[in-house]
Amino acid sequence: MKKLIYVLVIVITIVFLVGLEKNSYTENSYRGKYVSQNNVILELDENNNCTIINTIYKDDFYSYGIYAVKDNTIKITMNNNADYYGRTPIEGKVYGSKIEFTDKNVDHTFVKQ
Protein backbone atom coordinates (compact mmCIF):
# COMPACT_ATOMS: atom_id res chain seq x y z
CA MET A 1 0.00 0.00 0.00
CA LYS A 2 2.85 2.40 0.81
CA LYS A 3 4.42 1.72 -2.60
CA LEU A 4 1.16 2.66 -4.28
CA ILE A 5 1.05 5.96 -2.39
CA TYR A 6 4.68 6.76 -3.34
CA VAL A 7 4.00 5.98 -7.00
CA LEU A 8 0.84 8.07 -6.93
CA VAL A 9 2.70 11.05 -5.38
CA ILE A 10 5.45 10.79 -8.00
CA VAL A 11 2.93 10.61 -10.87
CA ILE A 12 1.00 13.62 -9.53
CA THR A 13 4.25 15.61 -9.17
CA ILE A 14 5.28 14.81 -12.74
CA VAL A 15 1.85 15.77 -14.11
CA PHE A 16 1.97 19.03 -12.12
CA LEU A 17 5.46 19.93 -13.39
CA VAL A 18 4.53 19.17 -17.02
CA GLY A 19 1.41 21.31 -16.58
CA LEU A 20 3.50 24.24 -15.39
CA GLU A 21 5.77 24.00 -18.44
CA LYS A 22 2.82 24.00 -20.82
CA ASN A 23 1.13 26.96 -19.11
CA SER A 24 0.33 29.58 -21.76
CA TYR A 25 0.94 32.41 -19.28
CA THR A 26 4.61 31.49 -18.94
CA GLU A 27 5.21 31.38 -22.71
CA ASN A 28 6.12 34.35 -24.88
CA SER A 29 2.70 35.30 -26.23
CA TYR A 30 4.12 37.83 -28.70
CA ARG A 31 6.10 35.32 -30.75
CA GLY A 32 4.89 34.55 -34.23
CA LYS A 33 4.66 35.90 -37.74
CA TYR A 34 3.11 39.32 -38.39
CA VAL A 35 2.34 40.72 -41.85
CA SER A 36 1.67 44.35 -42.84
CA GLN A 37 -0.53 45.71 -45.62
CA ASN A 38 2.60 46.14 -47.78
CA ASN A 39 3.58 42.45 -47.31
CA VAL A 40 6.42 43.33 -44.95
CA ILE A 41 6.88 40.40 -42.58
CA LEU A 42 7.85 40.73 -38.93
CA GLU A 43 8.89 37.49 -37.25
CA LEU A 44 9.26 37.38 -33.46
CA ASP A 45 10.69 34.25 -31.83
CA GLU A 46 10.66 32.98 -28.27
CA ASN A 47 14.27 34.08 -27.60
CA ASN A 48 13.41 37.78 -28.19
CA ASN A 49 15.07 37.74 -31.63
CA CYS A 50 13.24 39.28 -34.56
CA THR A 51 13.49 39.45 -38.33
CA ILE A 52 11.95 42.06 -40.63
CA ILE A 53 11.55 40.79 -44.19
CA ASN A 54 10.83 43.45 -46.79
CA THR A 55 9.25 41.76 -49.82
CA ILE A 56 8.26 44.93 -51.69
CA TYR A 57 11.16 44.89 -54.12
CA LYS A 58 12.32 42.18 -56.53
CA ASP A 59 14.55 40.65 -53.87
CA ASP A 60 13.74 40.14 -50.21
CA PHE A 61 15.67 42.25 -47.71
CA TYR A 62 16.26 40.79 -44.26
CA SER A 63 16.99 42.85 -41.14
CA TYR A 64 17.76 41.12 -37.86
CA GLY A 65 17.46 42.41 -34.32
CA ILE A 66 16.12 41.86 -30.84
CA TYR A 67 12.85 42.98 -29.29
CA ALA A 68 11.46 43.71 -25.85
CA VAL A 69 7.84 44.20 -24.82
CA LYS A 70 6.91 46.10 -21.68
CA ASP A 71 3.44 47.44 -20.85
CA ASN A 72 2.24 46.62 -24.40
CA THR A 73 4.99 48.77 -25.91
CA ILE A 74 7.38 46.96 -28.23
CA LYS A 75 10.93 48.16 -28.84
CA ILE A 76 13.01 46.61 -31.63
CA THR A 77 16.75 47.21 -31.79
CA MET A 78 18.32 46.17 -35.07
CA ASN A 79 21.72 44.45 -35.25
CA ASN A 80 22.93 46.77 -38.01
CA ASN A 81 23.05 50.56 -37.73
CA ALA A 82 20.70 51.36 -40.62
CA ASP A 83 17.38 49.57 -40.31
CA TYR A 84 14.31 49.19 -42.47
CA TYR A 85 12.67 52.30 -41.02
CA GLY A 86 15.81 54.46 -41.03
CA ARG A 87 15.93 54.79 -37.27
CA THR A 88 16.92 52.70 -34.30
CA PRO A 89 15.30 51.56 -32.08
CA ILE A 90 11.87 51.02 -33.62
CA GLU A 91 9.04 51.52 -31.13
CA GLY A 92 5.37 50.69 -31.37
CA LYS A 93 2.27 49.53 -29.53
CA VAL A 94 0.84 46.04 -29.22
CA TYR A 95 -2.95 45.71 -29.42
CA GLY A 96 -3.86 42.03 -29.02
CA SER A 97 -2.77 40.33 -32.25
CA LYS A 98 -1.82 43.63 -33.91
CA ILE A 99 1.38 45.68 -33.66
CA GLU A 100 1.43 49.32 -34.79
CA PHE A 101 4.61 51.25 -35.55
CA THR A 102 3.91 54.94 -36.07
CA ASP A 103 6.28 57.18 -37.95
CA LYS A 104 5.62 60.80 -38.86
CA ASN A 105 5.60 59.83 -42.55
CA VAL A 106 4.04 56.35 -42.62
CA ASP A 107 1.98 54.15 -40.30
CA HIS A 108 2.77 50.44 -40.33
CA THR A 109 0.33 47.94 -38.87
CA PHE A 110 1.31 44.28 -38.57
CA VAL A 111 -1.34 41.61 -37.99
CA LYS A 112 -0.48 38.21 -36.52
CA GLN A 113 -0.92 35.30 -38.90
QUIWO-V375728 format. One line per field, one symbol per residue. psi: psi as a letter, one per 30 degrees, with the letter a starting at -180 (. if undefined). A space follows every 50 residues. Layout:
psi->???
This chain:
psi->eeeeeeeeeeeeeeeeeeeeegkfffljffkakkklfggkkjkklfggkl kkjjgeaelkkkkkallkkkhgkkjkklelekaefglklkkakkicgkkk kklfekkkkkkk.
